[in-house]
Amino acid sequence: MKIDVTSDMTIRLKEVFNSVLFETEEGEELVVCMRDGGFEIGVRGLSAKPSKERKAEKYYSWHRIMNGEITPMVCKNVDIGPCDGGGEGTCIEEIL
């Protein structure tokens, strides 16, 4: 992995072959994977804070970004996406 800082103080990562995970204090996560010619991104967390009337439910949303296009992906297991070591075939592009 190569790390540098741009002139506008943005952290730039190059040649990242592992997933990068951003997590909020509330437990919401953004996962980013570099792929040949593009990226796969996932957002996961809880749909709402639990209460007596409502149970919080997990959500997991994966997208492939390649050649300027964003394509939703459908994953076989809501807890494991392509960036989580699920490997090839874990998720497929959704045909809209």
matplotlib code that plots the C-alpha trace (Angstrom):
import matplotlib.pyplot as plt

x = [0.0, 1.2, 0.0, 0.5, -1.2, -2.4, -2.0, -5.5, -4.6, -6.6, -5.1, -4.5, -4.2, -2.7, -2.2, -4.5, -5.1, -7.0, -10.3, -10.6, -13.3, -14.7, -16.9, -19.0, -19.6, -23.1, -21.7, -22.5, -19.8, -18.4, -16.2, -14.1, -12.2, -10.0, -10.5, -8.9, -10.2, -12.7, -14.0, -16.6, -18.2, -20.5, -22.5, -23.8, -25.3, -28.7, -31.8, -33.0, -32.2, -34.1, -37.0, -39.8, -41.9, -39.2, -36.4, -33.3, -32.5, -29.2, -28.8, -26.0, -25.8, -23.0, -22.2, -19.5, -18.0, -16.3, -15.8, -17.9, -20.9, -22.4, -24.0, -25.9, -24.8, -26.8, -24.9, -25.8, -25.1, -26.1, -23.1, -20.4, -19.6, -16.8, -14.6, -15.1, -13.2, -16.3, -14.3, -15.5, -19.1, -20.1, -22.0, -23.3, -24.3, -28.0, -29.6, -32.0]
y = [0.0, 3.5, 6.5, 10.2, 13.5, 15.7, 19.4, 19.9, 17.7, 14.6, 11.3, 9.2, 5.4, 3.5, -0.2, -1.2, -4.9, -5.3, -3.8, -0.4, -0.1, 3.2, 2.9, 5.5, 5.5, 4.2, 1.1, 2.1, 0.9, 1.7, -0.9, -0.2, -2.7, -1.9, -4.2, -4.3, -1.2, -0.3, -0.6, -2.5, -0.6, -1.8, 0.0, -1.9, -1.1, -1.2, 0.3, 2.0, 2.1, -0.6, 0.3, -1.5, -1.1, -1.7, -4.1, -2.9, -4.8, -5.3, -3.9, -4.5, -2.8, -3.6, -1.8, -2.2, 1.0, 0.4, 2.7, 5.4, 3.2, 2.1, -1.3, -2.7, -6.2, -9.0, -11.0, -14.6, -13.8, -10.5, -10.7, -11.5, -9.4, -9.6, -7.3, -9.6, -12.5, -14.0, -14.4, -14.7, -15.7, -14.3, -11.5, -11.0, -7.8, -7.1, -6.7, -3.8]
z = [0.0, -0.8, 1.2, 0.5, 1.1, -1.8, -1.9, -0.5, 2.5, 1.3, 2.2, -0.9, -0.9, -3.8, -4.5, -1.6, -1.8, 1.5, 2.5, 4.1, 6.8, 8.1, 11.2, 13.0, 16.8, 16.0, 14.3, 10.7, 8.4, 4.9, 3.4, 0.3, -1.9, -4.9, -7.8, -11.2, -12.9, -10.2, -6.7, -4.6, -1.8, 1.0, 3.6, 6.6, 9.9, 11.7, 10.1, 13.3, 16.9, 18.8, 21.0, 22.7, 19.6, 17.0, 16.5, 14.8, 11.6, 9.8, 6.4, 3.9, 0.6, -2.0, -5.2, -7.9, -9.4, -12.7, -15.7, -14.2, -13.6, -10.3, -10.3, -7.3, -6.2, -4.6, -2.0, -0.9, 2.8, 4.3, 6.7, 4.1, 1.1, -1.5, 0.7, 3.7, 2.2, 0.6, -2.6, -6.2, -6.6, -3.2, -4.8, -8.3, -10.2, -10.0, -13.4, -13.3]

ax = plt.figure().add_subplot(projection="3d")
ax.plot(x, y, z, "-o")
ax.set_aspect("equal")
plt.show()
